[in-house]
Amino acid sequence: MTILFDGRFNTTPNFSLYDRIERSPLPSIPPTISSSEAGSYEIVTDPLGSGSPVAKLTMKSAPLGRCEIRPFARDIVAAGPDYGELWYAWWDLFPAEWVDEIPGPADPESNLLSGSKDIIAQAHSADDVTDRPHFPHFAIYVEGKKLKFLRTWDTAAQTTTAAPNLTVHGSWPLEKMRWIEWVLHVNWAASSNGFFHLYKDRRLVYSETNAPNTYNDAEGPFFKCGFYKFFSSLSPAVRMRYSKGVVIGDSTSSYLEVTGHSALETATIRRVS
């Protein structure tokens, strides 16, 4: 079993392991051991009183606001359309002062989505030169008082729409002042060889096998978490939450290895030869 990236802040209490911190309208930066900026990204003590260091990520109102931590430039250095299998784990806490935003008008690309959503984790890939810029192939987001996630994918060599095969899943109450544990076990593929298993708080909440789950792009997927949002005139001026960090394991890893404990439910994987 192999851990490819361990960015938990209780073991490395700074941002130096991450490839970059993506911000907007401020510039994205490659972090160092001393990197910290009050009101943007900083290391603080767990607000629940454990004493462990955690990240405090803050995003301020802008046409496009962003503050995301990104472990790798690319999670898998391999050619598609079948990129490979990974385990991801990450943890979120919403503060008591989090303001529930009333969902705004529909996203211009799809009436399945609100234009005022807060994306808090996403897996993306770089568009090919001839592609239309596309959505992330996976994103967890806040809409009103709910947590949801979206998926998109395209097996075509050239993507011509922004959100092909878009589906929306989940509808969990957004709970404040409680750590949420997310785990994604996935075989990224723009073919029927893909599988996708999402866990929330140790329970399997979504499972799909033998199906595409990403884009047929030259460069493979990358993951990041934090905040990404198009602010409206009705949006809160500031968004802030806490993170314990990100862990990524390879195909030989497990739920136990990336989190330190076992899942309460497991998925049965049927691989396609």
Backbone as a ProteinNet text record, in pm:
[ID]
protein_1_A
[PRIMARY]
MTILFDGRFNTTPNFSLYDRIERSPLPSIPPTISSSEAGSYEIVTDPLGSGSPVAKLTMKSAPLGRCEIRPFARDIVAAGPDYGELWYAWWDLFPAEWVDEIPGPADPESNLLSGSKDIIAQAHSADDVTDRPHFPHFAIYVEGKKLKFLRTWDTAAQTTTAAPNLTVHGSWPLEKMRWIEWVLHVNWAASSNGFFHLYKDRRLVYSETNAPNTYNDAEGPFFKCGFYKFFSSLSPAVRMRYSKGVVIGDSTSSYLEVTGHSALETATIRRVS
[TERTIARY]
85	0	88.5	48.9	135.2	55.9	101.9	49.4	132.4	67.9	137.2	152.5	57.8	60.4	-9.2	56.2	-5.3	7	-97.7	-97.9	-178.5	-189.8	-261.2	-180.2	-248.4	-179.2	-140.1	-194.8	-150.6	-14.5	32.1	166.5	264.9	218.6	301.7	221.6	245	158.2	190.2	198.2	216.5	171.5	182.7	132	241.5	361.3	476.6	467.4	388.7	379.5	292.6	209.3	114.2	181	137.7	194.2	166	45.3	10.1	-114.7	-131.6	-255.4	-315.7	-430.8	-494.7	-589.8	-568.9	-648.5	-699.5	-807.3	-861.1	-947.7	-932.2	-853.4	-704.7	-658.4	-515.3	-444.7	-313.3	-242.1	-224.3	-222.9	-190.6	-42.2	-5.7	133.4	177.6	308	364.1	401.7	342.1	365.9	503.7	551	673.5	636.8	737.6	712.1	650.8	693.6	646.6	523.3	472	358.4	235.7	179.5	57.3	12.9	-114.7	-166.6	-300.7	-304.8	-428.9	-538.3	-655.7	-766.7	-766.8	-675.1	-671.3	-645	-522.9	-489.7	-393.1	-420.2	-337.7	-358.8	-262.8	-271.7	-320.1	-425.2	-483.2	-505.8	-558.1	-589.6	-733	-753.3	-885.1	-990.8	-1093.3	-1194.9	-1277.7	-1269.6	-1343	-1264.3	-1141.9	-1069	-975.8	-946.8	-855.5	-711.2	-680.5	-543.7	-460.7	-513.9	-438.8	-439.8	-330.5	-330.1	-416.5	-490	-573.6	-558	-604.8	-600.6	-731.5	-718.4	-832.9	-826.8	-924.9	-927.1	-1038.6	-1004.1	-1098.7	-1104.3	-1223.4	-1245.7	-1330.4	-1288	-1358.1	-1430	-1534.7	-1621.1	-1543.3	-1569.3	-1509.7	-1595.9	-1588.8	-1665.1	-1639.5	-1513.2	-1476.1	-1386.5	-1433.4	-1353.1	-1299.8	-1175.3	-1114.2	-1006.7	-1003.2	-891	-888.8	-802.6	-800.8	-658.8	-646.9	-518	-513	-402.3	-389.4	-265	-281.6	-165.4	-65.6	-114.2	-27.2	-71.8	22.7	-16.4	-106.1	-69.3	-151.1	-141.2	-254.2	-253.7	-196.3	-213	-160.9	-88.4	37.1	112.6	103.3	-6.1	-30.6	-120.3	-108.2	-191.8	-330	-431.1	-566.3	-591.7	-713.4	-830.1	-848.5	-770	-777.9	-657.9	-682.2	-571.4	-521.6	-611.6	-565.2	-647.4	-612	-690	-623.7	-704.3	-654.3	-755.6	-703.2	-784.3	-758.1	-864.9	-853.3	-926	-869.8	-939.1	-918.5	-1022.7	-1010.8	-1122	-1106.4	-1193.7	-1233.5	-1361.7	-1416.6	-1486.9	-1478.2	-1558.6	-1610.4	-1742.6	-1804.7	-1823.8	-1785.9	-1792.2	-1935.3	-1952.8	-2085.5	-2141.2	-2052.3	-2097.7	-2122.9	-2115.5	-2144.2	-2285.7	-2300	-2429.4	-2486.1	-2606.2	-2672.3	-2722	-2670.1	-2705.8	-2829.4	-2922	-3039.1	-2993.5	-3020.6	-2975.6	-3025.8	-2935.9	-2969.5	-3021.4	-3023.9	-3070	-2986.2	-3040.3	-2971.1	-2839.7	-2745.7	-2620	-2651.5	-2581.8	-2613.5	-2593.8	-2514.1	-2489.4	-2592	-2662.7	-2756.8	-2851.7	-2982	-3078.6	-3075.9	-2988.1	-2969.3	-2889.2	-2821.1	-2729.2	-2767.6	-2741.4	-2756.2	-2628.9	-2643.1	-2525.3	-2454.2	-2515	-2455.8	-2394.7	-2365.5	-2312.1	-2168	-2128	-1990.1	-1927.5	-1834.7	-1763.7	-1655.8	-1656	-1560.6	-1458.1	-1478.3	-1379.7	-1410.6	-1305.7	-1330	-1212.8	-1247	-1147.8	-1166.7	-1058.2	-1063.9	-956	-953.6	-843.2	-827.9	-708.5	-682.9	-749	-824.7	-889.7	-785	-812.8	-730.1	-747.6	-651.7	-652.3	-780.2	-830.9	-950	-1081.2	-1073.2	-1194.3	-1261.2	-1390.8	-1457.8	-1423.7	-1391.4	-1364.4	-1480	-1445	-1550.4	-1549.9	-1660.6	-1678.8	-1578.1	-1559	-1489.3	-1567.7	-1496	-1569.3	-1626.6	-1587.7	-1645.9	-1632.5	-1738.8	-1731.8	-1835.7	-1793.1	-1884.9	-1910.1	-2035	-2065.9	-2178.7	-2184.2	-2290.9	-2392.9	-2519	-2628.6	-2735.3	-2748.8	-2841.4	-2797	-2880.4	-2849.2	-2811.8	-2776.7	-2749.5	-2609.1	-2553.5	-2432.2	-2473.1	-2420.4	-2449.1	-2319.4	-2324.7	-2209	-2255.3	-2171.3	-2199.9	-2093.2	-2131.3	-2037	-2061	-1952.9	-1960.8	-1853.8	-1866.7	-1764.3	-1786.7	-1682.3	-1693.4	-1586.7	-1628.5	-1532.7	-1480.1	-1541.2	-1499	-1361.6	-1286.6	-1154.7	-1165.4	-1273.4	-1295.2	-1425.3	-1417.1	-1534.7	-1594.3	-1723	-1786.4	-1888.2	-1919.9	-2012.3	-1945.3	-1997.1	-1931.5	-1953.8	-2068.3	-2100.5	-2166	-2093.7	-2153.5	-2187.3	-2301.8	-2346.1	-2356.3	-2391.5	-2400.4	-2508.9	-2473	-2570.1	-2541.5	-2645.2	-2634.2	-2681	-2607.9	-2634.4	-2626.7	-2682.1	-2672	-2754.9	-2792.6	-2860.7	-2857.7	-2741.3	-2721.3	-2729.6	-2789.5	-2792.9	-2651	-2629.4	-2500	-2495.8	-2411	-2397	-2275.5	-2291.9	-2184.7	-2117	-1990.7	-1909.5	-1903.1	-1882.8	-1861.8	-1772.9	-1670.9	-1583.8	-1656.7	-1647.7	-1700.9	-1583.1	-1588.6	-1483.4	-1534.2	-1458.6	-1488.3	-1379	-1417.1	-1321.2	-1375.3	-1288.7	-1323.8	-1226.7	-1280.9	-1202.4	-1245.9	-1154.1	-1193.6	-1089.9	-1137	-1050.4	-1087	-1002.3	-1031.9	-1019.4	-1127.6	-1126.5	-1231.1	-1193.6	-1289.1	-1335.3	-1367.8	-1413.7	-1496.4	-1544	-1624.8	-1541.8	-1412.2	-1327	-1328.2	-1402.2	-1401.8	-1488.2	-1449.8	-1540.4	-1525.3	-1628.3	-1637	-1715.5	-1649.7	-1714.3	-1686.2	-1790.7	-1777.9	-1832	-1752.5	-1790.4	-1803	-1902.4	-1919.7	-1932.8	-1840.8	-1842.2	-1845.5	-1758.7	-1731.5	-1840.6	-1941.8	-2049.1	-2050	-2071	-2076.8	-2205.4	-2191	-2308.8	-2332.7	-2235.8	-2254.9	-2157.3	-2203.9	-2118.4	-2156.9	-2056.9	-2080.2	-1959.8	-1984.6	-1876.8	-1902.9	-1795	-1802.2	-1862.2	-1812.8	-1867.5	-1760.4	-1762.8	-1667.6	-1695.9	-1590.3	-1608	-1517.5	-1451.4	-1365.7	-1366.9	-1274.5	-1269.1	-1152.6	-1168	-1063.8	-964.6	-889.5	-793.4	-651.3	-560.3	-420.2	-359.5	-398.6	-347.3	-452.8	-408.8	-500.4	-552.4	-629.9	-701.4	-610.3	-663	-602.5	-714	-683.1	-780.9	-740.2	-839.3	-813.2	-936.2	-915.8	-1028.9	-1009	-1117.4	-1115.3	-1243.4	-1230.5	-1347	-1330.5	-1439.2	-1446.5	-1589.2	-1606.3	-1741.7	-1752.5	-1862.4	-1901.4	-1996.8	-1951.6	-2031.7	-2137.7	-2254.4	-2359.1	-2374.6	-2460.4	-2482.3	-2546.4	-2607.1	-2672.2	-2583.9	-2466	-2378.3	-2314.2	-2283.2	-2204.7	-2071	-2020.8	-1897.3	-1775.4	-1781.9	-1667.9	-1718	-1639.8	-1664.2	-1540.3	-1559.5	-1447.2	-1485.6	-1389.6	-1407.7	-1271.3	-1271.6	-1148.9	-1125.1	-997.1	-958.6	-849.8	-860.4	-752.1	-646.4	-674	-578.3	-629	-539.8	-573	-472.7	-521.3	-436.6	-472.7	-370.8	-393.5	-314.5	-382.5	-317.5	-330.6	-240.6	-245.2	-342.5	-337.9	-433.7	-419.9	-305.6	-285.5	-325.8	-372.1	-407.1	-544.5	-598.5	-726	-786.9	-913	-978.6	-901	-862.2	-788.3	-659.3	-587.4	-457.9	-471.9	-571	-579.8	-648.6	-718.4	-787.5	-740.9	-689	-651.6	-757.2	-870.3	-973.5	-1050.5	-1133.1	-1204.6	-1336.4	-1385.8	-1519	-1624.1	-1741.6	-1852.9	-1926.3	-1908.8	-1963.7	-1856.8	-1853.4	-1753.8	-1821.1	-1747.9	-1798.2	-1731.4	-1805.9	-1750	-1711.2	-1583.1	-1532.9	-1530.8	-1589.3	-1580.3	-1504.8	-1378.5	-1295.8	-1324.4	-1304	-1322.9	-1186.6	-1165.5	-1033.8	-1017.8
-118.9	0	123.8	223.9	340	469.4	557.6	693.4	780.2	844.9	932.4	1073.6	1115.2	1251.1	1250.1	1304.2	1318.4	1463.7	1539.7	1681.7	1715.1	1620.2	1650	1748.8	1850.7	1958.9	1922.4	1812.1	1770.8	1702.8	1662	1604.9	1703.4	1787.3	1893.7	2023	2102.1	2217	2341.3	2322.5	2434	2385	2472.1	2440.7	2395	2368.7	2348.7	2223.9	2123.8	2001.2	2018.2	2120.2	2138.3	2202.4	2159.5	2213.4	2361.6	2402.4	2544	2574.6	2701.9	2754.8	2843.3	2803.6	2877.5	2980.7	3106.1	3215.4	3305	3372.8	3472.3	3567.3	3698.4	3765.3	3775.3	3728.3	3729.7	3623.7	3637.1	3538.7	3405.7	3296.4	3164.8	3159.5	3082.1	3080.3	2938.3	2907.9	2784	2808.4	2738.8	2769.1	2724.9	2789.3	2751	2715.6	2675.2	2639.7	2756.5	2877.4	2995.2	3059.6	3002.6	3063.8	3068.8	3186.7	3207.9	3350.6	3370.1	3504.3	3516.3	3597.7	3616.5	3664.9	3607.5	3644.2	3574.2	3476.9	3400.1	3253.4	3220.4	3083	3089.3	3014.5	3019.9	2893.1	2863.4	2749.6	2799.8	2735.2	2771.6	2642.5	2656.2	2540.3	2494.7	2365.3	2305.9	2377.5	2435.9	2507.8	2418.4	2286.2	2195.4	2157.4	2209.2	2192.7	2074.2	2006.1	1891.6	1934.1	2060.1	2109.2	2089	2018.7	1990.7	2111.5	2130.6	2237.2	2199.6	2296.5	2279.8	2404.9	2398.5	2515.2	2592.3	2723.7	2813.6	2880	2852.9	2902.2	3004.8	3121.7	3232.5	3283.1	3308.5	3361.4	3487.2	3593.6	3721.1	3749.5	3830.6	3859.6	3914.7	3857	3899.8	3838.1	3888.7	3822.5	3672.3	3633.5	3494.2	3491.1	3426.3	3410.9	3269.4	3257.6	3125.4	3124.8	3017.3	2988.1	2836.4	2769.3	2623.5	2571	2461.9	2395.1	2276.7	2266.4	2166.6	2082	1952.5	1868.1	1854.6	1824.3	1799	1882.7	1910.1	1968.8	1871.3	1742.6	1633.8	1517.7	1454.4	1344.8	1216.8	1197.4	1079.2	1125.4	1089.6	1122.4	1001.9	994.5	882.1	930.1	866.1	901.1	838.9	908.3	856.3	762.4	717	763.1	698.5	595.7	534.2	581.9	671.8	738	658.7	594.9	512.8	530.6	450.3	435.6	509.3	580.6	655.4	650.9	673.9	699.6	843.3	917.9	1053.2	1059.2	1131.9	1162	1309.3	1374.2	1513.5	1541.9	1650.3	1679.1	1826.5	1854	1990	2020.1	2146	2194.3	2333.3	2349.8	2480	2549.7	2676.6	2745.9	2779.4	2811.2	2846.3	2969	3059.8	3184.8	3172.2	3050.4	3031.3	3079.3	3160.5	3214.8	3129.7	3079	3001	3095.6	3079	3167.3	3114.9	3203	3164.9	3135.2	3015.2	2984.1	3086.9	3131.9	3232.8	3171.7	3250.6	3199.5	3081.2	3005.2	2886.2	2923.2	2831	2845.9	2859.2	2947.9	2964.7	2839	2743.7	2621.5	2512.2	2519.5	2412.4	2457.6	2428.4	2461.1	2360.1	2260.4	2167.9	2231.1	2341.8	2402.6	2546.6	2590.2	2730.9	2805.3	2927.3	3008	3059.6	3043.1	3096.3	2988	2872.2	2761.6	2788.6	2727.5	2730.8	2594.5	2583.5	2457.6	2444.3	2332.3	2314.3	2204.9	2124.5	2024.9	1991.6	1969.5	1937.7	1860.5	1774	1707.1	1760.5	1802.4	1871.7	1813.7	1857.5	1827.6	1945.7	1963.1	2074.7	2048.2	2146	2130.8	2115	2028.6	2025.4	2156.3	2187.3	2315.3	2334	2226.3	2237.3	2223.1	2197.7	2178.5	2310.8	2303.8	2412	2397.5	2507.1	2495.9	2425	2326.5	2243.7	2246.2	2200.2	2188.7	2088.3	2090.5	1978.7	1849.7	1736.3	1610.4	1560.9	1624.1	1594.9	1720	1757.8	1872.1	1856.9	1877.8	1888.3	2036.3	2071.2	2213.1	2234.2	2357.6	2401.2	2478.4	2441.8	2515.2	2538	2663.3	2691.9	2624.9	2537.7	2465.9	2320.3	2288.7	2150.6	2134.1	2014.2	1970.6	1876.4	1900.3	1816.7	1791.4	1702.5	1690.6	1669.9	1714.4	1700.8	1615.3	1557.5	1482.6	1516.8	1526.3	1539.7	1449.6	1418.3	1337.9	1346.1	1308.6	1306.5	1212.9	1114.1	1021.1	1070.6	1174.8	1225.1	1290.7	1282.5	1345.6	1496.9	1552.7	1696.9	1724.5	1801.3	1836.8	1966.2	1964.7	2079.4	2150.8	2095.7	2161.3	2176	2267.5	2298.5	2191.8	2125.3	2028.7	1904.4	1829.2	1710.3	1604	1541.2	1431	1472.6	1597.6	1649.3	1577.3	1532.5	1479	1539.8	1551.1	1606.2	1500	1484.5	1376.8	1429.9	1351.5	1384.6	1506.2	1515.2	1633.1	1620.1	1650.5	1633.8	1767.9	1774.1	1899.6	1948	2076.8	2134.7	2153.5	2076.9	2084.9	2170	2258	2347.4	2293.9	2331.2	2293.8	2142.2	2071.6	1926.6	1888.6	1808	1763.8	1663.3	1684.8	1592.2	1521.7	1390.5	1312.8	1265.1	1298.4	1253.6	1158.7	1052.1	963	930.4	939.9	902.9	796	681	573.5	566.8	593.2	614.1	556.6	503.9	473.9	574.9	677.5	782.1	725.3	735.2	679.9	749.8	778	828.1	711.1	602	479.5	400.9	284.8	202.3	133.5	158.6	98.7	177.9	287.7	369.9	313.6	344.6	325.8	445.1	467.2	588.4	555.6	564.2	531.8	644.9	713.1	827.1	790.5	822.4	799	932.7	941.4	1057.2	1005.1	1049.1	1005.2	853.3	788.3	644.9	558.6	621.1	544.4	569.7	464.6	474.6	546.7	660	738.1	737.7	690.6	682.4	579.5	497.6	393.2	368.3	368.9	339.6	264.3	161.3	85.7	74.2	43.5	18.8	137.3	257	377.1	485.8	571.2	682.7	785.4	854.5	952.6	1074.7	1090.6	1206.5	1242.3	1328.9	1376.3	1311.4	1299.7	1242.8	1353.6	1398.3	1507.2	1453.3	1528.7	1485.9	1481.1	1575.1	1578.5	1523.2	1438.8	1369.5	1455.1	1394.2	1467.7	1526.4	1628.7	1682	1720.5	1713.1	1739	1863.1	1935.8	2049.4	2072.7	2137.7	2167.3	2303	2360.5	2494.3	2565.4	2670.5	2746.3	2788.1	2781.2	2836.4	2884.9	3013.1	3068.1	3191.4	3200.6	3323.9	3398	3511	3587.6	3669.7	3683.1	3772.8	3887.6	3981.7	4096.1	4053.3	3935.2	3885.6	3789	3757.4	3660.7	3721.8	3639.8	3689.5	3744.4	3847.3	3912.1	3823.3	3730.9	3645.1	3503	3406.8	3266	3209.3	3133.9	3076.3	2937.8	2846.4	2715	2658	2540.1	2476.8	2345.1	2307	2182.4	2112.6	1979.7	1900.6	1862.3	1887.6	1854.3	1744.9	1700.7	1602.4	1487.6	1365.5	1246.7	1177.9	1132.9	1060.7	930.3	818.7	688.8	629.6	538.1	476.6	358.6	280.3	171	62.5	54.4	-47.3	1.3	124.2	182.1	133.9	195.4	152.1	266.4	248.1	346.5	361	248.4	250.2	329.9	311.5	377.5	528.4	574.4	718.8	794.8	723.8	793.3	752.7	631.9	582.3	494.7	472.8	383.3	323.6	225.6	154.1	222.5	196.8	243.1	157.7	215.1	139.7	60.7	101.7	29.7	26.7	-78.4	-88.4	-117.8	-86.5	-111.2	-234.4	-307.9	-420.7	-373.5	-383.4	-335.1	-450	-430.1	-528	-462.7	-495.3	-433.9	-496.7	-416.8	-462.9	-486.2	-602.3	-632.9	-564
0	0	0	-79	-96.4	-85.9	1.9	9.4	-84.1	-178.9	-273.1	-218.9	-134.5	-79.8	54.9	156.9	289	332.2	306.9	338.2	462.2	556.4	680.8	763.4	811.6	880.6	1023.3	1077.2	1210.3	1206.6	1087.4	1075	1013.1	921.9	863.7	875.3	982.2	1011	927.9	797.5	704.3	566.4	465.6	331.9	235.4	286.1	198.1	111.4	150.4	71.3	-52.9	-54.6	-164.7	-285.7	-404.1	-527.6	-541.5	-503.5	-514.9	-432.9	-405.1	-349.3	-456.7	-506.6	-615.3	-556.3	-595.2	-540	-652.2	-625.2	-716.9	-634.4	-652	-756.1	-727.6	-611.9	-582.6	-665.9	-688.5	-770.7	-699.1	-775.9	-721.3	-690.4	-587.2	-542.6	-510.7	-530.3	-476.4	-330.7	-235.4	-94.7	-46.9	59	128.4	272.1	350.2	489.7	565.2	531.8	604.8	542.3	431.5	362.9	453.1	467	542.4	517.5	506.5	484.7	554.7	659.5	733.8	640.1	654.9	569	435.8	416.9	292.9	324.2	363.8	401.5	518.4	623.5	743.8	825.4	912.4	1003	1138.3	1190	1319.2	1398.8	1518.3	1601.2	1575.3	1573.5	1550.8	1635.8	1573.8	1651.5	1743	1724.8	1812.6	1937.1	1950.2	2074.6	2083.6	1971.6	1977.1	2000.6	1971.7	1982.5	1857.6	1757.6	1635	1541.3	1466	1365.2	1245.6	1194.8	1075.9	990.4	867.6	779.5	789.8	789.9	780.5	643.6	559.6	422.1	407.8	354.7	344.8	201.8	153.6	19.7	32.7	-34.8	-27	-157.8	-146.9	-260.4	-379.1	-494.9	-621.1	-730.9	-854.5	-961	-963.9	-947.1	-924	-801.9	-695.9	-575.3	-566.2	-519.3	-511.5	-403.5	-324.8	-236	-219.9	-297.7	-303.7	-285.1	-210.8	-194.7	-290.9	-363.9	-470.9	-445.9	-418.7	-387.4	-501.5	-622.5	-737.4	-856.7	-948.7	-1076.7	-1152	-1148.9	-1201.7	-1104.7	-1074.9	-978.4	-1036.7	-1167.3	-1235.2	-1361.3	-1372	-1493.4	-1585.3	-1658.6	-1749.1	-1861.4	-1974.6	-2089.1	-2073.6	-2125.1	-2122	-2239.6	-2257.1	-2182.1	-2044.6	-2011.1	-1878.5	-1797.7	-1702.2	-1632.5	-1512.6	-1438.7	-1328.3	-1201.7	-1102.5	-979.6	-863.8	-785.2	-670.5	-556	-436.3	-317.4	-273.4	-243.9	-190	-55.3	39.6	165.2	197.5	247.1	291.7	392.5	467.1	580.5	580.5	607	606.8	738.3	781.4	893.7	859.5	868.5	845.8	980.1	991.7	1120.9	1161	1288.7	1339.4	1269.5	1226.4	1164.7	1014.4	961	818.5	786.9	683	642.5	529.3	548.5	444.1	335.3	215.2	104.9	32.7	2.3	-76.2	-218.7	-271	-407.4	-508	-593.3	-692.3	-820.8	-929.1	-1058.8	-1104.9	-1197.2	-1247.1	-1313.5	-1305.6	-1377.9	-1527.1	-1598.5	-1741	-1824.4	-1775.3	-1851.4	-1823.7	-1709.6	-1676.9	-1567.8	-1585.7	-1481.2	-1367	-1375	-1263	-1150.3	-1179	-1083.8	-1055.9	-932.6	-897.7	-933.6	-981.6	-1012.4	-889.9	-770.1	-647.4	-559.2	-614.5	-535.1	-491.7	-377.8	-329.5	-355.4	-448.8	-471.2	-365.1	-291.2	-182	-210.1	-312.4	-355.7	-500.3	-580.6	-720.8	-780.4	-874.8	-958.6	-1099.2	-1160	-1287.9	-1378.4	-1502.3	-1593.4	-1687.3	-1740.2	-1830.5	-1964.9	-2013.2	-2143.3	-2253.5	-2349.9	-2470.4	-2547.6	-2632.8	-2705	-2785.3	-2843.4	-2929.1	-2852.1	-2720.8	-2640.9	-2606.2	-2584.4	-2514.1	-2366.2	-2295.2	-2150.7	-2080.1	-1996.2	-1938.6	-1786.7	-1731.8	-1587.8	-1530.3	-1397.1	-1333.6	-1356.2	-1358.7	-1374.8	-1242.5	-1132.9	-1001.5	-916.6	-847.9	-757	-647.4	-522.8	-409.4	-385.9	-362.7	-347.2	-246.4	-196.3	-106.6	-188.8	-173.4	-237.2	-131.3	-87.5	21.1	149.7	204.4	327.9	301.7	177.2	139.3	81.6	99.4	31.6	-81.1	-200.6	-315.9	-391.5	-491.4	-579.4	-722.8	-814.5	-957.1	-1022.8	-1135.7	-1217.4	-1363.4	-1439.4	-1584.7	-1645.2	-1773.3	-1841.1	-1991.4	-2065	-2210.9	-2266.2	-2343.9	-2404.5	-2538.5	-2593.8	-2724.9	-2716.7	-2823.9	-2827.4	-2818.2	-2869.5	-2862.2	-2788.1	-2679.1	-2600.8	-2654.8	-2686.8	-2752.4	-2664.1	-2546.3	-2453.3	-2317.5	-2234.8	-2107.9	-2001.8	-2005.5	-1900.3	-1959.4	-2041.6	-2102.8	-1998.4	-2016.8	-1929.6	-1782.9	-1758.4	-1621.9	-1542.7	-1421.7	-1326.5	-1190	-1108.3	-973.3	-875	-765.1	-669.8	-527.1	-434.1	-292.6	-256.7	-132.9	-79.3	71.8	128.8	272.1	342.7	461	536.1	566.2	550.5	584.7	736.3	801.7	946.7	981.1	1077.5	1118.5	1244.6	1260.9	1377.3	1396.1	1285.7	1289	1171.3	1198	1089.7	1001.1	871.7	771.9	706.5	700	634	498.3	394.8	259	211.2	144.4	78.9	-60	-159.1	-296.2	-344.2	-382.2	-443	-588.1	-678.9	-817.5	-912.4	-1022.5	-1136.4	-1244.3	-1260.2	-1357.4	-1498.2	-1574.3	-1709.7	-1795.6	-1919.3	-2018.8	-2104.8	-2037.8	-2103.8	-2003.3	-2043.1	-1952.8	-1845.7	-1841.2	-1738	-1607.8	-1602.4	-1482.3	-1370.8	-1246.2	-1133	-1039.8	-957.1	-875.9	-749.4	-633.2	-506	-407.4	-364	-273.9	-136	-32.9	105.9	178.4	264.1	352.7	494.4	580.3	719.9	731.4	651.4	656.6	593.7	536.9	473.7	323.7	247	102	61.9	-8.2	-46.6	-197.2	-273.9	-418.9	-473.4	-567.1	-623.2	-768.2	-854.7	-995.8	-1050.5	-1128.2	-1191.1	-1340.8	-1412.2	-1557	-1632.4	-1602.3	-1665.5	-1670.7	-1773	-1779.8	-1671.1	-1626.5	-1519.4	-1533.4	-1648.1	-1668.7	-1817.1	-1856.9	-1995.3	-2069.3	-2197.7	-2283.1	-2319.8	-2218.5	-2234.6	-2232.3	-2292.2	-2296.8	-2157.2	-2071.8	-1935.5	-1841	-1750.2	-1661.2	-1547.8	-1457.1	-1353.5	-1245.8	-1179.3	-1057.5	-961.5	-831.5	-725.8	-647.8	-598.1	-509.8	-423.6	-309.5	-222.3	-158.1	-113.4	-55.7	-91.7	-174.8	-219.8	-364.5	-439	-574.6	-591.7	-625.2	-624.4	-713.4	-785.7	-852.6	-758.5	-706.8	-611.9	-684.6	-621.2	-669.8	-570.4	-602.7	-513.3	-381.8	-378.3	-257.4	-178.3	-229.3	-162.6	-38.5	63.4	176	127.4	193.8	149.2	168.7	264.7	297.4	318.3	270.5	297.6	366.3	475.2	548.3	598	592.9	654	688	752.3	799	724.6	715.4	648.3	728.9	739.7	799.3	697.2	566.4	462	370.4	281.7	178.1	183.8	164.2	151.8	20.4	-53.9	-179.1	-175.5	-200.5	-207.6	-346.4	-381.6	-514.3	-515.7	-622.7	-640.5	-534.7	-467.3	-364.6	-226.2	-215.6	-86.7	-41.4	63.7	119.8	199.6	236.4	322.1	453	510.3	636.2	624.2	514.3	500.8	483.3	408.7	383.4	496.4	587.2	696.4	835.3	849.9	981.7	1045.6	979.2	1030.1	912.6	941.3	835.6	802.8	682.7	644.6	713.7	733.5	789.4	682.2	556.1	441.6	334.3	254.2	148.3	15.4	-90.3	-225.2	-282.9	-362.8	-435.7	-574.6	-606.3	-734.2	-833.9	-949.4	-1057.6	-1172.5	-1184.3	-1287.5	-1423.6	-1526.9	-1664	-1724.8	-1779.7	-1836.9	-1971.4
[MASK]
+++++++++++++++++++++++++++++++++++++++++++++++++++++++++++++++++++++++++++++++++++++++++++++++++++++++++++++++++++++++++++++++++++++++++++++++++++++++++++++++++++++++++++++++++++++++++++++++++++++++++++++++++++++++++++++++++++++++++++++++++++++++++++++++++++++++++++++++++

